[in-house]
Amino acid sequence: MPILTFIYILSILVAFLSSLNSFRLDFPFHLRLFSCLLGLTLLVEVTAAVLAWGFHRSNNWVYNSFTLIEFWVYGYFFRSILPGRTMQRLVLAFLVIFPIFWCITVFYIFGFTAWNSYVIIAGSFFSVLFCLLYYYRLLTAHEIRNLGSVPEFWIATGMLIFYMAALPYFGSLNFLIQYHIKVAHNLLTVLQILDTLMYIIFSYGFLCRIRNTKKF
């Protein structure tokens, strides 16, 4: 297993262990659900790594199964923190339509064992959109909050950093693989570094409330 992959999985483990504070400190349900997602993410990535590096077998079916849960939980997370009827309806529409879109692309277009770029692109796009809507909410809010102790802010920040890079990468991946395979490989390394950074930021997000409480 490459050292970068090992560090990446380790960052998910740290994020998951940090997120367990959400249960100990009775965080809102959307943060506890996010913690469960991190635990599932750790299981998925370990399974995918074992299949790829231990048995030299395809792990596409693992990721295809996981993307449905991952992006749906992201949507539920943002529906819990985005105010306003318009934003709520937008996220609700995503929560209803995305599973249908997933089923169509997985079972009728790509197949369950093939890499599904459509789901990744759609999920990344809406993740970025929801992050930007959350930032807009913060900028237009009447009250001033100490964002250093707001887990949702750090989670949205980590997601924005990664998915803003993931969206153009996966959108052009088929072209890069066909004509610029070395560039695709190098960019994948950069993307994995950003993915690791995202989970490090998640860890801080779940620990920041404790850190700020100890100052008083």
N, C-alpha and C positions, 0 to 999 in steps of 0.2 A: 504494500500500500504506500503511495507517495506521501511524503511528510506533510505536504500541504493538505491532503485529504484528511490525514490524522488530526492536524491542528483544527481543521474545519469541524470535524465531528466532536473534538474536545470543546470547541466554542459552543456547540449546541448543548453539550452536557452541562457546561457551566451556566448557560442561560436557563436550562430546565431546573437545575438545582436552585438557582437564584429565584426563579419564579414560584417556587414552593412557599415563599413568604406570603404569597397572595392568599393562601389558605390559613396560615398561621395568624396573619394580621387582618383576616376577614375583609379582603379587597372585594370590590364589586364583582358580580358574576362574570362579566365579559373578560376580566383579567384572570380569573380562575380558569375560565374556558381556554384562554390563550395559553395558560400554563399547561393544560392537558394537551394542547396542540403541540407544544414544544416537546413534551414527553413522547408523543407519537412521532414527531419529526426525528427525534433521536433514534427511535426504533427503526424507522424507515431508512435512514441514512446508514445505519449499521448493517441492516439487511442488504441494502443495495451494494455497499462496499464488499461484504462477504461474497455476494453473488459475482461481482465483477472481478475482484482480485483474488478471492479464494477458490472459486469454482469456474471462473472465466465464462460465466453465463450472462445472458441479457438480463438487465434489471428494469427494462422499460415498463413492464407490467406493474412493478412496485410503484414507480413514479406516477403512472397513469391512474392507479387507484388512489394515490395520496393527494393528487392535485385537486380532486373533487372536494375532499374534506378541507384541505389547506385554504383554498381561495374562498370557500363558503364560510369558514370560520373568520377569515379576514373580513368578509362582508358583514357578518353578524357583529364583529367587534366595532366596526365603524358605524353601524346602525345604532349601536348603544351610546356612541359619543357624539354623533352629529345631530344637531338640533334642526328644527324647521321642517315643515310638511314636505317641501319640495325635495330636500335631501333625504328625508326618510323614505319617500316614495321611490326615489332613484335607487337607493340601496336595496329596498324591498324587491324592486323589479329585478335587480341583479340576483338576489337570493332565490328568486323563483325561476328565472330564465337560465342561469348558469348551469344548474344540474341537467336541464334539458339539452342545452348546448353540449355539455360534456358527454351525455349519452349518445347524441347524434355523431359527434366526431370520433368517439372511441369505438363504437360498435358498427358504424356504417361508413366511415371514411378511412380512418387509419388502422383500425383493429386494436385489440387490447394489448398486443405485444409489440406494437410499433411506436416509435417516438411521436407524440402528439404535440406538434408545434402550435396548433390552433388554440388549444386550451391554455398553454403557457403564455401565449401572446395576449389572449383576452384577459386572463387572470392578472397578468402584469399591468396591462393598461388600466384596468379598473382599480387595482391597488394603488397605482400612482394617482389616479383621479381622486380616490377617496382620501389619500394623504393630503393632496392639495386643497380639497374641500375642508379638511380638518384645519389646515393652516389658515385658510380664509376665515374660518370660524374664530380662530384665536385672534386674528388681526382685527376683526370687526366686533369682538366682544366688548361689552361696556365695562366689565371688571378686569382688573389687572391681576394675573396670577403668577405665582412663582413657579415657572415652568421647570425649574431644576428639581422639583419634587413631584412632578406629574408623570406617572408611568406611561400614560397614553401618549404624551408628547414624545417621549423617547422611543416608544414602539413605532409610532408613525414616522419619526425621523429615520430610524434604522431601515424601515421598509422603503421609504422614499429613496434613500441612497442606493439600495440594491436594485430595486425594480426600475428605476430610471435608467440604469445601465442594462438591466436584463431585457427590457422591452426592445431596444434597437438591436441588441445582440441576437435574440431569438427570432426577431423579425427578418433578419438577414442571414440566419444561420445556414439555410439550405443553399443560398448563393455562395456563401463563403466556403462551405464544404466542397462545392463543385469546382470553384475556381481559385480559392485561396485557402487551402486546408491548413497551412502553417499559421496564417493570420487567425483563423478560427480557433486553433489550439492555443495560441498565445492570449487571445482575448478571453478564452475560457478560464485561463489561469487568473487573469485580472478579475473576472467575475466571481471566481471562488474566493478570492481575497476580500472582495466587497461583501460576499455572503457571510464570511467569517466576521467581518466588521459589524454587519447587521446584528448578528447574535451577541456580540460583545455589547453593543448598544442596548439590546434587549435586557441583558444581564444588569446593566446599570439602571435601566428603567425600573426593574423590580426591586433594586436595592436602594434607589435614590431616596425613597421616602424614609427608610431607616436612617440613612446617612444624615438627612436634614433634621430628623427628629432628635438625633443625638447632639445637635448643635445647641439646643435650648436647655 
